[in-house]
Amino acid sequence: VASSFLIFPLQAETHDGIPSNQTGDVIHKNDKDYGFVCLNKDQAHGLCRNYRASISIDLLSNSSILELANQPEGWRPGDRVVVASTDYSMHQAEEFTLLPCPTCTSNQIKVQGKAQFIHIGEEVDGVDMRAEVGLLTRNILFHGVMEPGCYGNEACKFFDFDTFGGHLKVERGFRAVHISGVELQHMGQQTMGHYPVHFHMNGDVDERGGYNPPTSVSDLSIHHSFSRCVTIHASNGLLVKDVVGYDTLGHCFFTEDGPEERNTFDHCLGLMVRAGTLLPSDRDSKMCRDITDGAYPGYVANPRQDCSATSTFWIANPNNNLINCAAAGSEETGFWFIFHHVPTGPSEGLYSPGYTEHTPMGQFINNRAHSNYRAGMILDNGVKTTQANNKDKRPFLSLVGARYGPHQDADPFKPRVPALIHHFVAYKNQDHGAWLRGGDVWLDDCQFADNGIGLTLASGGTFPDDDGSRQQVKNSLFVGESDNRGMPIPDNRIWGIGGSDLTGRTLPRGIDFPIRGMQIYDGPINMQNCTFRKYTALEGRHTSAFGFRLNNSWQSCPNNNVTDITFDHVPITSRVFFGEPGPWFNKMEMDGDKTTIFHDIDGSVSEYPGAFLVKEDNWLLRHPDCIDVPDWRAAICSGHYAQIYVQTRNPANLNMHIVRDEYPDRPLTLEGALGKRKHYQQFQPVITLAKGYTIHWDQAAPAEVTIWLINFNKNDWINVGICYPQGTTLTVISDIHNRLTKQTRKTGVFMRTTQREKINHSHQARGYYYWEQDTGLLFLKAKAHNDREQFAFCSVKGCERVKITAVIPKGSPPSNCMAQAYPRHAELPVVDVPMPRKIPNARLHSPEHFLEVKLESYNTRFFHIKEDFAFTEVNGRKLYQPEDGVQLTVIDGHDGKVVESKDFRNSILQGIPAQLDNYVSGLRDGSIVLITSKGRLVTRGSWTKVLEKLGADKNIKLKDKLAFVGFKGSFHPDWVHLEADSERAKIHQVLPVPVVHKMKL
């Protein structure tokens, strides 16, 4: 039913007669016609053998040979087959007629005609991309008798062909049903309840219902039909096996109301699944806007939220099995697990509210999805289970939010049962390979290739809805741009250069879309033993192996972590990208864009074991020893990190500024996660523990502030000062909120003290706050008093909170106390957790590595004595600058070795600047040049042109102290950096070695 074929009917062997597939040589077969390439550089021994190639093509015959992975049973001349697309567009599926072929082997077939499109027939870059081949012709044919055009139906607004086909319906009370070997064509109708194959309200149809053998449908083909393929409605235990669904309207393999359980889809193939009119989720954007039945008057459709979910497999209850199935092309999604909070339609009352959201997942093994517009797989969302009304005008069964947290017996108070997704293959999906939101969702041995975004694991936005759960992906492969390049045809939306070889190819989204392998979002997420292959950023396209959700307002968990990551044909500069303002990223001003973080447990990403990667400009998380990674817009840091959620009411539409006392000139401004029209607001910064912070507002302070301690272990703490107007009356308590039972318990009261130091002597039942009238700051210590399970956001007793209720004087100005708070409360930055040592290059299994450089130019004062110092440090080796002027340290950009260090005094910079210019001009192209200054720098003169030659901005204004990382060559890398200051100039960053030119888009 769903075998695969090969597109290279070319035979090659050595002069000794050894077939090419037995020589051990690496052979490329990438040409869309009959390419055969052996390149010496790809061979372990450095040389290819000599080959002779032969191909037999009858140019006069209009036929092709397809080589199937499996021997076809019962396929005969005259039968029709469909071959799936292996590119982004599902419309590249093609039909063929079988011809007699006496010379074919047992797994070959001959078809009439030539393929219009490339159909891949092999594993590409480690990912199985073989096109599925489905047999359409069967022994028994059921078909509708069609009129030449659409008539008498609302569907005629959207279709110009007749959509009134036949239908086969199985109702309750049958003795036995087994349907096999049937072809159904022109079946189904764009009216409810009329589908090609429909099991309607049958209850249990397996042994539980007294059916032995269990009810089944097998070896069917359902094609060119008008409403779905197989519909299972309030029926359980049905076996659907070896079924081909091709070219239909609306969800193809469809479970309807939510109570459908224990059904098995085994070795089923669905492709060319188009939008239909029946349900909001079936409809495309035009249908969503035009069909207002069931909506409340005044409803304005939002198609991407309410509708636009056409899926090959629409699974309304997770307790169903999908094994060896292929979703090979849908207008939206391949596999979609959707949730009915309560059962809908005639199934109303069959389970209690929330049952499916906690139901463990059945088997999901060895499935594949490709050529889908939105995603290969989605596990998220629910359907609206209430009728439209004035408060919610959307039609019944529109898409809404839902959260999945599987537990034993679907009981959230019983142990968790992880949803296991094993050996899922997703490639050439334009948006996502998979978007999976839930509690424990675990992936193993999966493959993602050529997707806009390979994988996103999402939790609950603010909290994992099932606190204590985690998501993980292990032993999996991510390929950014494979050797399956597609072909330039009018149907392809995007064609441009890409891949490691910068050749033309089809692209998933816009020409400059930032392709990402693993998109880190929400959390906690764990990633182990995964390989990333062929992610290469271009100047103008920020491709990266690891990336982050764009335009993100939600939280980022500091416990997100990765280990045992391998990179293959991924430049070190393309491993991670934290984002920058520009196309797709917009202004990077949303809260989640600013607070991204993950933990590199073994250093397999950053080369610094145990380090945290944080956004380069997040000074709530940085410390003086953090190392910048300019290519990633990141910093490598160390520390103990957690989160606070600052919830505000009255007003809720304000912005919050949070300042760490160690960096008072680096406030972080947050606008809140919930939008400005909500009755409350929530700010979700990641913070460094055991530090002091102040919080300020762009309006008068809110009347209610609740600080939630998130990912705090027992005895973790921070000190907080919150800005309030003069004359404010304050009440401060602590409580614990249990999110599962939705109960809140008061645990203590904060008493006012006149001694600020006393806030450090708080305990759970009684705390202290200090109200500093002249600055307007309310100081208190927020400390966790209870243990926390490993993956939980809150403690074992619930979420520990501090709640501040304030009576704010009317007409108060904005509560921004920064000018009064600092420098009074400023503190010297302290490194609490020493930075990890870099993994030695000899232990890195990569031709690339990071070179750590540190440059510092500064002066010190001891009473009236002033001394100047400057040094350059390369991989731990420190070179002090002996004399006033500038010191140049030259590094070979190919291997990272220091070539030499040379000093130029101020007298030379002023009197003979050509000496410096000649020296730099004489350096080899590809040289990294580090420059520090000592003493009072000559800030003007022709010598400064050298800085421009090495990549500095010509408009930079120099000061007494200079630190500069430059590059001598025909291009200027992203990491070229100049710092100038009157007191201290410092640069501490890593450089990629060897230095490689990032190509322009």
N, C-alpha and C positions, 0 to 999 in steps of 0.2 A: 504493500500500500504506500509506504513512504520510504522508498529506497533512494539511492543517490546515484548520480552518474558523473562521468569524467569527461572533460572537454578536450583532452589532448590525445587524439588518435595517432600519435607519432611513436615509432619504435626506434630505440637506439641501443647499440652494443659496441663493445670495444672491438679492435681488430682481431682479438683472440676469441671473440664470440661471447663475452660475458655481458649479459643484459645490464643496462645502466642502473637498474634498481638493485643490483647485487654487488656493485663495485665499491660502495662506501663513499663515493664522491657526492658532494652536495650539488644537486642539479636544480636549476631554476626553470620553471615552466610558466612564465608570466605573460607571454605574448597572447593576445586575444585570439590569434589564429592557431599557429602550430609552433610556438616558440620552444627552443631547447637551448639552454645556456649553461655552460660549465665554466666558472671563473676560478683561476688559480688562487686568488686571494682568499677564497672561501674554504680552501682545503687545508686540513690539519698538516698535511705533508708538503703543502705549498704548490702542488702541480696537479692538473687534471690529466687523466688518461686520454689517449686518442680514441675518438668515437667515430662511428659511422651511423648515420641516421637514415631511416626509410619511412616513407608515409605513402599509403595507398589512398588516393582520392580520385573518385570518378567524377570529374568536373562536369560531365554531361548529365549525371543523375542528380536529381533534386532530393537527396536523402542524407541522413546522418546516422551514425552509430552511437548509441548511448550505452555506457558500461555501468551496470548497476552494482551496488554493493552486495545485494542479495539476489539469489536466483528467483526470478518471477514465476509464480505458479498460476497457470491458466491464462496467461496473457497471449492473445491470438492476433494474427493479422487482421486489420480493420478496426481493432479496439482503439479507443481514444485515451490519451494520457495527458496530464498536465505537469509541467516542470516549473518549480517555484523560482521566484526571483532570488538572487543572492546579492542584490544591491539594496539601496535604501528604499526604492520604489517598489511597492507590491505589484505595480502594473507591468513589471517585467516578467511576470509569469506567462508561460506560453503553452498552448495546446498543440499536440501532434497526433497523427494517425500512425499506427504500427503497420509496418510492411513485412512481407515474408523475408526471411534472412537465413538461408540454408547454411551459410558460412559462419554465422554468429556462434559464439561460445554460449554456455548455459546461462551466463549472467549478462549477456549483451542483447540489445534489441535494436532494430532498425526502424527509423521513423521517417515519414515523408517530410521533406522540406529542410531548410537550414534555420538554425536558431537566429533570431533577430538580436538577441542580447547575449552577453556572457553569462553563463551559468557555471559556477565553480564546482569542480568535481574532486576536491582534495582538501586535506588539512592545510590551512594557511597560517603560518607563524604560530603553530601549536593549537590552533582553534579549528574544530571540525566545521567547515563551511560548505559541505557537500549539499547540493540542491536536492530537495525532496522531489520524488516523482510519484504522482498518484494516478492510479488506474481509475478512469471514469466509467468505462463500459462494464456492465455486469449482466449476468444471465437473465435477470428479471428486470423489466423497466416499468416503473410507474411514472407517468408524466401528465402534466396539465396541458389542456388544449388552449392555446393562446390566441388572442386577437392581435391584429397587426400593430395596435397602438394602445395607449392608456385610455381608459374610459370610466366614467361614472364613479370616481373614487377621489377622496381628498388627496390621495397620494399623487394624483396627476399634476399637482402643483410642483412636484419635485422629480417625477420620472416621466419620460416620454414613451415608455413601453408598458405593456399590460403587466400588472403585478398581481393578478387574480389567478393563482395556481391551485393545484390540488392540495390535500392534506391527509395525513394518516394519524389517527388519534387512538390511544389506548387508554380506556377508562377502567375504573375500579371494578373488581369482581371477575376478572378473566381467570380461566383455568391455567393457561400457560401461554406465554408469548416468547418466541425466539425468531427474530428477523435476521436473515442472512443472505448475502449474495444478491442484493437488490440495488438497482440504480434508480434514483429519484431525481427527476429533472422537471423544472418549471413547477415546483411545489411551493406551498406557503402563500400567504396573503398578507397585505399590509393592513390587516385587521386582527384584533386580539384573539388568541386561541387557535389560530389556523397556521400550522407549521408542518414542514415535511415529515418529521417524526416527533410525536408529542405524547409523552407519558403524563397523564393528567390525574392528579389527586389519588394515586394508587396506594399510598402508604408503603409498607415494606414489600418489596418484590423479590427478596432473596429468601434464604432459609428461614429468617425471622418471620417472614410472612407466610411460610408454608410452601414456598416455591423451591423445588429441588428437581432438576438443576435450577439455579437462579435465572431470573429473566435476563435476556441479553439482546443486544443488537450488534451485529458484527458484519464485517466485509461489505459495508455499504458505500456507495458514492452518492453524494447529494450535491448537485451542481446546477448552476444557472437557475437559482431559486430566489424566492421573494420575501422570505421571512425566516431567518434562523436556519439551523441545520437539525440539531437534536435538542429538544426542549424537555427538561425534567422538572416537573411541577409537583411539589409535595409528594415525591416518590423517593424511596430509599433503597440502596443496594442494587441498583441497575448496573450491569456491565455494558459499557460502550467500547467496542474494540475494533480496530482496523477500519475505521470510518474516515472517508475523505469528504470534507466539506469545502466546496469551491464556488466562489462567485455568488455570494448571497447578501441579503440586506439585513442589517441588525446583528446583534450578538449571535455567533454561530453555535457553539456548544453552550447551552444556556440553562442555568438553574435559577428558578423564578422567585420564590417567595421568602426563602431563608431557612425553612425546616428540612431541606433536602440534604440527607446525610448518607455516607457509606457508598455513594456511587463511585464507580471507577471508570475513568477514561484511559484506555490503554492503547498506545500506538495509533493515536488519531492525528489526522493532519487537517488543518484549516488554513485556507489562503484566499486572498481577494475578498475580504470581509468589508462590505461598504456600509455606510450609514443607512438607517431606516427610520421610520416615523413613529413606531409604536410607543416607546418609552422615552422620557427625556434622555436617558443614558445612551439610547440608540442614535440620537439625532446629531447631525452636524450643526454648524453655527447658523446656517440659514433656516433649517427646520426649527431649531430652538427658538429663534426670534419669531418665526411665522406661525408656529403652532401654539396657541394660547389656551387650548382646552385644558380645564383643570386648574388654571391659574386664577388668582384673585385679580379683580379689576385694578388696573394700574401697574401690573407686573411688568418690569423691564428685564428681559433675559440677560444673563451674563453667561454666554455659551461655554466658555472655558471652565466655569465653575459648576454650572447647573447641568450641563449636557456633555456632548463631545466625549463619549467614553466607549464608542463602538469597539467591541473586543471579540477575539476569536474564542476564548474560553472565559465565560462570565460565571464566577463561582460565588454564590451567595451564602455559602456556609463552608467554613474551612475544613470540616470533617468529610472531605471527599478526596479521592485518590487520582492523581495525574501522573502517569507513568509512560515514558517513551513517546510523549506527544510533541507535536511541532505546530507552533503558531507562526505561519510563514507569510504573513502579510495582512495587516488590518489598517483601516483608516486611522485608528487610534492605538489600540493596545493588544498585545498577544494574550497574556494571562492576567485577569483582573480578579483579585479576591476582594469582594465587596461585602458590607455588613448591613443586615436589617436588624435594627435595635429590637424591634418586635416583628413577628411574622406578618406579612401583608396579604392583601387579597383574601381569597377563600381560606387561606391557611391561618387567618387571625386566631390567636389564642393557643397555637400549638407549642409555644415555648414561652418562658418568662422573659421579661425585658432584660436585654444585655447578654442573653445566653450565647449568641454566636460570637460576640466580641471576646469571650473567654474560652471558646471551644478549641481544644487542641487541633492542630492541622493533621490531616491525613497524610498519606505518602505523596511526596513531590520529588520524583526521581527521574533523572535522565531526560529532562524536557529541554526544548530549544525554542527560541523566538528570534525572528529576524524580519527585516523589511516592514517594520511597524512605524507609524508616524510618531506616536507619543512615547511608547515604551514597550520593551519586550515583556515586562512584568510589572504590575502594580499590586501592592498589598496596602490598601489604604481606603479611606472614605466609606461612607454608608449611603443609604438612600433615605429620603424623607418619608417617614411613615405616618405622617398626618396630612390631612387635606389642607389646601390653601386657605389662608385666612388673612385678616387685616394685618396681623403682626408678622406673618411669614407668607408672602404672596406667591412663593414658588409652587409649581404644581407638585402633586403627589408623586413620589419616586424620583424627584430631582436628586442630584448628588449633594450630599452634605458631609460634614466631618464625622469621623469615627476613630476609635482607638482600639487596637488589638492587643490583648494580653492573655495568652493561653495558659490555662490552669487545669489541673486534674478535675474531672467532672464539671468543667466550666464554672468552677466555684473559686472566686478570687481569694478566698480565705484558705484554700488548699494549696499544695505545692505547685510551683510553675512547671509547665511542660513545654520545652522549647519547640518552636516550629522549625523543622529541619528541611533545608533546601539543598538537595544533593545533585551535583553534576548538572547544573543548569547552564546552558549555552545561550548567550544573547549577543547577536552581532548585527550591524547595519540597522540599528534602530535610531531614528533621527534625534530624539531627545534623550531618552534614558535606556540603558540596558535593563536596569531594574530600579524601581523606587519602592522601598519596603519600609513601612512604618509599623512599629509595634513594640511589644515587650520583648520577650526572648525570641528573636528571629536569628537563626544561625545558618550560615552558608558554608558549604564544604565542597571542594573540588569543582568550582564553577569557572566558566570562561566568559570573558566580556571583550568584545573587539569592535572597533569602528563605530562605537556609539557616541553620540554627542557627549554624554556623561555615562561612564560605565555603570556605577552603582552609587546610590544614595541610601543610607540607613537613617531613618528618621524616628524620633521617639514621640513625645507629646507636645513639642513646641516649648512650653515652659518647663514642665516636668515630664519625665517618662511617666505615662499614665499608670503604668504598672511599676511603681517605685521598687527598686531592688533588682529589676530585670536588666539585661544588657543585650546588645546585638554584636554579632561577631561574624567575620569572614576569614576562612582558613584555607590554605592549600589551593589557592585560586590564581588564575592568570588574567591579566588585563593587557590588552593590546590597543594602542592608541590609533595608529594608522597602518593597517596591515598591507600585505602585497595584493590583496583583493582591491584593486583600484577602481573597478567599475569601468564605465565607458562614457564618453561624452555624447549624449543624445538629447534631443529637445525636452524629453520628460524630466531629465535631471535638473533639480532646482539649483544646485550649486556645483560648479566645477572649478577647480583651482589647483595650485600647487600644494603639496604637502608631503607627509611621510618623511622618513629618514633620508630618502634619496631625492626629495624635492621635485618629484614628477607630478604630472597632472593626475587628478583623481576626483571622484565624487566626494563631497563633503557633507556632513550631517546637517548643519544649520547654515548660518551666514558664513561668508568667506573668512571673516575674522573671529568666528565663534571660538571661545576658549575651551577646547576639548579637554576633558578631565577623565581620569581613570576612576579614582575613589574620591567621591565628594564628601568631605567631613562636615557633619551637620548634627546638631542636637547632641546625643550621647546618653550614656556611655557606650562607646564603640571600641571593640578590640579587633585588631587585624594581625594575623599571624601567617608566616610562611607563604607570602604571596609574591608573585613575579609581575613586574611591569615591563612591557616591551614596546619599543617604538613610539614613545611620546617625545616629540621634538618641537619646541617652541620656535616660532619665527618672530622677527620684529614686526609687530602688528597683529600677531595671533598668539595668545598666551596659553599654549598647550602645556599641560602638566600632568604628571602621574597622580599627585595628590593636589586637590583643590578644595574650594569651599563653596557653599551655596551663595549664589549671587543675590544681592539686594535683600539681605537677610536681617530680619528684626529680632530673631530669637536667640536663645542662649547657646553658649558653646561650652561643653563640659570639659574641665581640665583633666578628667580621667580618661578621655579618649586616648588610645595608645596603639602603637604599632611595634612589631618585632619581627625579625627574620625577613626583611624585605629585600628582594633582589631586583636589580635594574639591568635590563638588557637592551642595548641600543637606545638608551635614554640619556642624553647629555645631563651631566650633574646640575646644570643650570635649569633643566626642565623637570626636576624631581618634584618640586613643590612650587606653588604660586599662591600668595596670600591676597593678591588683587591690587589694583591701582585704579584711580579715577580714569574713566574713558568708556569706549563702547562696551556694552554688555554689563560692565561693572558700575556704570553711572557714577555718582559722586562718592561712593563708599562712605556714606554718612549714616547708614542705618546701624542700629546698635550691634547686631550680630556681625556686621562687616568689621567692626572695630575690636571685637573681643575674641577673635579666633585663636585657638591654641590646640596643640596635641603633644603627647608624650612619646618621645623616641626612645623606647626602653633600652634597646641594645645598640643604638647608634647606627643602625643599618640604613637610615635615611640621611642623617646629618654628619655621621662619623664621630659624634660625641655621645657615648653611651649614657643613658639616663637623662639626657637633656630634654627640655621643653622647647618647642618651636612656637614663637608668639609673633604677632604682628609687630613690625619694626617700630611703630610709633605708639605702642601701648605702654605708657610709663607707670601704669598700675602694676605691671608684671616685670618690668626690666630692673636691672641693677647695674652697678658700674662695670662688672666683668662680663656682661652679656656681649655676644659677638654678632655683629651684623652680617646678614647674608643678602647683599643687595639684589642679586638675581631673583631671589624668592620674595623680596619685600618683607623679609622676616628677620628675626633675631633668635640666636641660640642662647637659651637662658637656663638657669637652675633655680629651684625654689620650692616652697610648699605653697600650693595654690588651692583656692576654693572659690565659692561664689557667694554673693549676697543678692537676694531679691529685695528690692526696695519698692514696696507697694504703697501707692499714694491715693488718697481720696480728698475731694473738696479743696482745690480743684484737681482734675485728672489730666488736664491738657497742658501741663507745664513740661519744661525740659529740666534735666538734672545735670549738674556739674559735680563730678567727684574728683578729689585731689588727694594724691598721696603726699604725706608730709615730707617725704624725702625728695619729692620733685614738685615743689609748689608752682613752678612755672610751666607744668605740663598737665593741665587739667584734661579729663576725658568728659566730653559732653555727650549725653545720651538723651534720645527723644522718646524712649519707651517702646515697648513691644506691641502695644495693643491699639494704636491709633488714637487720635485725639478726641473721639466722640464717645468713648466708653465711660462708664461711671467710675472706673478706677484705672490707674496706670501702673505699669510694672517695669522697673529698670533692673537689668540682669548682668551686672559687671562680674568678670572674673577678677579676683583680688589675690594679693600676696598676703599670707597669714602673718600674724604677729607684727603688724605694722599699724600706723595711725593714718586716718583719712578724715577729710572734711567733705561735707555735702552741701551744695548750694543750689539755688533755684533761679529761673528766669522770671518768676512771678513771686508774689507773696507765698511763703511756705504753706504747704498743704495742712489741713486741719487734722489729717490722720496719716501717719507714716508707720508702716509695719516692715521691720527688717527680718527677713527669713534667712536662717543660716543653712546654706546649701553645700553639701560635700564637706562639711566640717566634721572632723573626728573629735572624740571626747577631749576636752581641754583646749582645743583650738580656739583662737580668739583674734579679734581686731579691736582697736579703739576707733570710735567714730565721733566726730563733731558735726552736728547738724545745725544749719543756720536758721534762726528764727528772728522775727522783728522784735524790737523793744516792746515791752508790755505784754508779751505772750504769757498765757497761763498754761502749764504743762502737767500732764499725768503720764507716767511711764510704768508699764507692767511687762511681765514676760509670760508667755503661754506656750502650750504645745498643741499643734493641730494635727490630728490623724486624718490623712487624706482618704484612707480606705473607708473609715466609718463616718467621715465628715463631722467629727466631734472635736471641739476645742476645750482645753482645760487650762485654767489660769495656774501658773506655777510660782509667781513671785511678784513683788512690787519693788520698784526703784525709788529710793528716797533721795531727796535733794541733799547735797553736801556742799559746804563752803570750801572744802579742800579738794582740789582736782586730783591729787594723788590717791584719794580714797576710792575713786572709781575702780582701781585695780584690786580692791579687797572685796569685790562683790561675790556673792554665792547665789545658788539657785533661788532660794526663797526670798532673799533680800539683796538687792543691788543698789548702786548709788549712781546718781547723775550729777554733773556739775554744770551749772548754768552761768556762763561767763558773759556778764551783761555788756561789757565794753566792746566785745567782738561780736556778740549775738550768737555764740556757739553753745549748743547743748552737748556736753561730752558724756559718753558712757562707754563701757566695755561690753562688746557682744561676744559671749563665750558659750561654747557647747558643753553641756553637762552630761550627755548620754552617749553611749556607744553607737556606732553606725555599722551596718553590714557593708560588705565590700563594695557592692555596686549601687547601694541605695543613695539617694540624694539627701534623705532625712534620717534622723536617728531611729533606733528600734522602737522608741516610744512615740514617734511622730516628729513633725517639723518644729524645731525650736525657733521661737520668734521673740522679738522685742517690739512692743506696740506703743507708739507715742501719740497721745491725743492732745491737741493744742487748741486753745481759743485765741485766734489771731485777731488783733485789733483791726477794725475796718479801715480801709484806705492805706494799708501798709504797702510800702514800696517793695520791689523785688528783693527776695532774701538771698543776696549774694554778699557773703562776708569775706571773700578772698582777700581783699585789700587790707582788712583788719586782722585776718588770721595769719598772714605771712608778711614778713619773715618771722614773726613772733613764735609760731608753732612749727617752723621748718626744722627738719632734722637732717643730719648728715647721712647720705645713703650708705647702707650696710649690706654686705653680702652674707646672708644667713646660711646658704647652702653653697659650698664651694663648687665651682664649675668643673665638670668632668674633663678628663684629659682626652685629647683626640686619639682615635685609633691610629696606630702607626701605619704609614703607607704600605709597608711590607705585608700587613695583615689584611689589606683591602683587596678584594677580588675584583678589581676594576682598573681599567687603564686611566681613569680620571680620579682626582682627589681634590680636596680642599687644601689650600695653603693659608695658614693663619698668620695674619700680619697685625702688628700693633705699633702705632706711631704716636709719639707724644712729645709735645713741645710746651714747656711750662716754666714758671719761675716760682721760687719759694722765698719767704721772708722770715728771718729770725731776728727779732727786734729791728735794728736799722740795717741789717745786712740782707741784701737781695742777691739771690743766685739764680742763674738760668740753667735749665737742663733740657736735653732733647735726646731721645733714643728711638731706634727702630728695632723691633723684635720680629723675627721670622721663624715660625715654628719653634718658639721657645728660646731661640738664640738672640741675645740682646746686643745691639751695637750702639754704644753711646757716641753722641756727636761731640768731638773734642773742642771745636772752635766756633766762634760766632760766624754767622752766615747760614748757608744751607748745606745739607748733606744729602747726597743721592745714593740710594742703595738699589743696585740693578739686579733683577732676577730674571733668569731664563724662563720665558713664558711657556716653554714646551715641557720642561721637567721640574720647574719650581726651585731650582738650585740658585743660591746667591752667586752672582758672577763677580761683583766687586762693590766697594763702597767708596765714594769720592766726595771730598769737601770742597766748597767754594766760599771763600771769605766774602764778607760784605764789600771789601775794597775791590774785589773782582767783579761783583755784581754791579757796582757803581762805575768802575773805571774800565774794565775789560769784559763786558757782558758777552762778547762774541766767544770767549773761551768756553763758557757754559753752553752756549748754543752749538758750538762745534762739537763739544763732547756728546751732547744728546743726539745731534745729527749722525754722529758716528756709531751710535748704538745699533745693534741688529734689530730689524723689525721683529715684533713678537716679544719685546722686552717689557717686563713690568718695572716701573720706576717709582720708588718710594722716596719722598722728600720730606725732611723736617727742617725747621729753622731753629737757630739758637741766638740769643741776644736780641737786639732790636733789629728787626728785619727791614731791609731796604724794600719798601712796598711799591715803589714806582721805578720805571725805567724799562729799557728794552729787554732786560733779562726775563721779565714776566711773560714774554711771548713764548718762552720755553714751556710754561705751564699750559698755554693754549695748545701748543703742538702735541702735548701729552694728554689732551682731552679736557682740560679745565674750561669752564665757561669764561668767555672773554670779558664778561661784565662783572666778574667777581671782584670784590674790594678786599685787598689784603690788609692784614693788621700785623702786630708785632709777632704773633705766634702763628706758625703754619704747619699743617700736616696734610700731605697730599699723596694719594695713590693714583698713579697715572699709567698710561700704556703707549708705547711707541709702536705704531703700526698704521695700517690703512683704514682702521675703524676704531671706534671708541666703545669699549664694553660698558654694560650697565653699572659695573662696580667702580668706575672712575669716580673719585670722591675727593673733595677739597674742604678742609675745615680751617677757618681763620678766626682768631680771637685775640683780644689784647692781653689776656692772662694765661689761657690754657687752650691748646688745640689738640684734640685727641681723635684718633681713628682706630677702631678695633674691628676687623672684619675678616671674612674668609674670601679667597679668590679661587675660581675654578682653574685647575691645571690639568691638561694643557689649555691655554686660552684659545677658544674657537670663535670664529666670527658667526654670529647669529644672522642668518639670511633674512632679507627683507621679504615681506609678503608680496 
